[in-house]
Amino acid sequence: MNPSRRNMLKMGGMTLALIPIVALAAKNDGIRASMKYKDTPEGDKKCADCNLFVPGASATAPGGCKVFPNDTEISPNGYCIAWAKKA
């Protein structure tokens, strides 16, 4: 095996090892904790009815939120303390 091919295989292995880390980072766990985010509604307050929620592909699919940058796993039935009723 030549050295350049060996390096390519090493880099490929390291890239595959990082994929789960990148996926977890997309959740913004620190911000979620500070905003007391949960996947269930708080009474009649839920993300789908919040002005900050960015809807997903369907009404039941996870979406995003302006409070949680790059987080695409926000439940439409979730809630956090930043909840603001849609106008």
Secondary structure, 3 states (H helix, E strand, C coil): CCHHHHHHHHHHHHHHHHHHHHHHHCCCHHHHHHCCCECCCECCECHHHECCEECCCCCCCCEEECCCCCCCCECCCCECCCCCECC
